[in-house]
Amino acid sequence: MPLDPTYAMIRRYREATGFTPLYTMTVEEAREADAATEADGWDWHEHPAQVHDVEFDGPAGPQTVRIYRPRSEEPLPMVLYFNGGGFVVGSLSTSDSICRALATLTPCVVVSVSYRLAPENPFPAAVEDSYAALEWAAEHAAEFGADSSAIAVAGDSSGGNLAATMARMARDRKGPELSAQVLVYPPLHNDYPSASMRENKDPMFFNAYSSAWFWSQYLERPVDGDSPYASPLKAGDHRGLPAALVLTAELCPVRDEGDDYAAALAEAGVPVEHRRYEGLPHGFLAVAAKLPVAREALAMIGDYLNRQLAGDVAVAGDGAAVPVG
């Protein structure tokens, strides 16, 4: 399909103002540029009653999570959210709008996870921090009004990679038990020879060159990408993983990785719901203030999490991913 009209407008604006791709910058320049794109608080949904940061002892020292809790007299299900940014840029602030929306749309307690960034802290630092946060949140859930028996993981872009990795690590390490995973345009293979990687090289958006640059920063050595905790699509066994919602975008270089991962999970007997968004590039959730389909996607994620965390689990049944939307 042609590029969505909203994104066509964004593309024209970027061309006119001299947009510079992150992969042409130094790491520090890329972080500054990414931070400047933080979304303002959205006004199309209610906001959580409480938002506060908590610090705990992580693998490399103090680590921060940001907790979002809607008003409720009862304990709420909990979602660990991992922000995107290619493991190099991004922060609790850049995912703040998404977390506020999910907390109220589900509703649930969202625990947004900070983690060490590459290249200063290459793989597996982000993975170790993410799992430490998952364990900490499960252990301390009652302290912030969350139900430790109803936990999901979610993330967009590289955060989707970390969410998929947390689902796998929790299975392998026998806990915490997870009810669901939500993976939004996730990169899941460090050198996937896919059609979507060949097709999507538009410098105005996240493209194949962006993907290669971020992976080169994240992995100290290319061989590290063979770990299933770096590249979940390379894993040999997908059995026993929690139910998954996988969202991909047609004009995204990592589209095929998400599509193929959804199929691999379904083939392994994991209940999967999968939707590909036509005419959209990578990162579309971030423009939900201007893009109705992004708001619809967030509402769908909220509905999915509500169903899964309430125990209303859908089963694929026929060994194929279930299309949604």
N, C-alpha and C positions, 0 to 999 in steps of 0.2 A: 504494500500500500504506500501511497505518497506520505511524506512527512506530515504529521499532525499540524493543523493550522497555527496553533499556539507556538509550537516549536519552530515552525517556519518563520514566525515573527521573531522569536528569540534568535534564530540563526541570522536573520537579516540585521538585527541589532548588533550582534557580535561581529559580523563582518564590517559593519559601518564604524564600530568603535575600536577596531584593532584587537580583537580577542587573542590572547596568548595561551596556547595549550600548556597545561601543567608539566607535561613531559619535556618541554623545552627549557624549563626553569631549573634552578638549583632547588634542593630540598627545602631550604628555608624560604625561598621565594614562593614555592608551591604552597607551603603551609600558610603563609600570609595571604596569598590569593584565595585559597580555599576558605579561610576564616572569614574573609570579606563577603562570602556568599551565604553566610548563615541566614536562614529564613527567620523573618519576624514571627511573633506569635500569631497563629491563624485565628480568625474570628468566625469561622464557619462551624465550630463545635464548642461544647462546654470545655472548661479546663479543670484539671485536677484540683482538689481542695488543698492538697499539700504537695509541695515540691521542696526537697532538701537534699543536700549532699552528706554522705557518710564516708568516713575513712576507716579502712581496716588494714591489717598487716598482710600485704601481698608477697609474692615470691621474691621481689627485689626491693621491698620496703613499703612505705605507705602507698595505698592504692585507693582511689575514690570511685564510688558509685553514686548516681543521682537517682533518688527514689521519687516516683510520682504515684500519688494515691488519691483516687476519687473519694468523695464522702460516702462512707458506709459504716453501719453499726456492726457489720459482720466481717470476718476475715475474707479477703478477696483472693482469687487466683493470682499467680505471679508470672510475669514474663520478663526474662532476661533479654535486654536488647543490646545489640552490638552495632556500633556506628560504622558506616563505610568510610572510605578514604584510601583504599589501596594499601592499607597497613602502614601508610607513610604520612598522610594528612588526616584531618578529621579529629573530632573531640566530642565530649559530652554536649558542648554547645551546638555543634553542627547537626546533631540528631535531636535537639530539644523539641522542635515542633512536631516531629513524627512521634516521639514518645508521649507528648501531651495528648495528641490525638488518639493514640492507641489506648492509653490509660482510660479515657472516657468512653471511647467507642466500644470497648470490649464488654464491660469494664473490668479492669484488673489493676494490680499494683505492677508498675513497670520499674524494673531496676536497670538503669542504663549504665553500661560498664565501660570504664576507662581501661586502656591497656597501653603497654609500652609500644612505641612506634619504631619502625625501621627507617633508615638503615642502621641507626645507632644500636638498635636492639632487634636484630634479625630473628626470623623463625628459629626456635619456637617460642620466643618471649611473649608474643601476643596470645598464643594458645595457652601458655602456662598461666598468664594473668587472667584470661577469660575463665579457665576452669576453676581457678582459685576463687573468683567472684561467684561462680555458680555454687560452689561448695559453701562459701560464706553465706550467701543469700538463703540457701536451703536451711542452713543451721540457725539463722537469725530471723527467719521469716516472721515469727510471731511478734517480734519487737516492732515491726512496722506494719502490722495488720494484714499480713499475707498468709496464705494457706500453703504450707510446705508439701502438701499432698497433691497439689495441682500446679505444676510448673511447666512452662514452655520456654523455648528459646527462639529468638527472631533476630533478623538483621538484614540490612540492605548492602549490596555490593560486597566489599571485603567483609563487612559485618555478616552477610549471608554465608560467606565461607566459614567464619568463626562459629556461627550458629550451627551449621552442618557438622563442623568439627566437634562442637560441644555435645551434640546428639550422639556422635560416634564414640567420643571419649567417655561419656557417661555410661554408655552401654558396655564399653570395654572395661571400665573400672568399677562397674556394679553400682553406679549411682553418682549423683542424685537421679531418681527416677523422673523421666520427662514424659509429658502427655502429648507434646506436639513440637514441631519445628516449622518456622516460617522463613523461607529463603527467597529474597527479592533480588532479581537479576544478579545471582551470585557467581563469582569466578571460582571454578572448582577444579581446574587443571592448569598447571603452570605452562604447558606447551602444547595445547590442544590444536591439532591441525584441522580446524573446522571451517565450514563455508562461511559462517557468520564472522569469523575472524578475518577471512579474506575479503569479505564484502564491505565491512564497516571501517573506513579509514578517513571519514570526514573530520578535518581538524577542528571544526566548530563544536564537536561533541567528544565525549569519551569514546576512544576508538582503539583499534588494534595496537597502535603505537603506545597509547596510554597503558594498555594492559601489559605490554612487554616491559615498559619502564617501571611500573609498580612491582611486578614480579622480580625484576632485577634488583630492586631495593630491598625487597622482603627476604629473598633467599640469599644467604651468604655464599652458597654454592648451588649450581643448578640441580645437582643430585638430591639436594634437600627437598626439592619439589616432588620426589617420588614417595615421600611419606604420605599416608592417607590422612594425616592430620594437617598437611599443607594442601594436598590435592585430593579431596574426598572422592572425586570421580575415578581416581586411580585405584581405589580400594577394591580388594577382591571379594569382600563379603559385606553386603548391605542388609543382611537379615537382622531382625530384632531391633531395628531403629524405630523411633517414634513416628507417628503419622506426620505427614508433611504437606504443606501448601507451598508450591513453587510458582513464582511469578517471573516471567521473562518478557523481554521487549524485542520486537521485530528488528529494530535498527540498532542493535547492541552487539558488540563483538563477542560477548560471553553468552549470547542467546542459546547457542547450541549446547553449551556445557550444562546450562540449567535444564533445557529440554531433555537432554540425554540422561541427566541425573534423575529427573522425575521418572523417566522410563525404567532406569536401572532399579530404583527403589521399588516401583510397582512390580517389576519382575521378581524381586526378592520377597514379595508378599507384604510390603509396607503399604498401608493405605495412603494414597497420594491424591491430592487435588492440584491441578495444574492449569495455568492460564498464560497464554502468550498475548501480549498487548501489541496490536498492529499499529504501525505508523509512529511508534514512539522509540526514542533512544534510551540509553542507560540513564538512570538517575531521575526518572520522571516523578517519583514521589515527592521530591524536594520542591516541586513547583505546584503543589496542590492548591495554593492560594489562587492560581490562575487557570488550572487545568481540571475541569470537572471529572475526567476519567481517573485522575490521580486521587481525588476525594472518594470516588467510588471504590477504587482499589483499597484505600485505607479502611473504608467501611466494611469491605468484604473480608479483609484481614481480621478486623475486630469481630465480625460475625463468626469467622472460622475459629478464632481463639476461644470465643465464648462457647461454641459447641464442643470443642475438644476438651477444654478445661472443665466443662460441666459433665463430661463423660459421655456426651452424645457423639460417639465416634463413628464416622463413615468408613465403610470397608470397600476397597477397590473391587475385590471379588473375582474379576476375570483376568487379573494379572496385568491390567493396563491402568495408566494414570487416568483419573477421572477429570474431564474438563469442567471448569467452573466459569460462571459469568455468562 
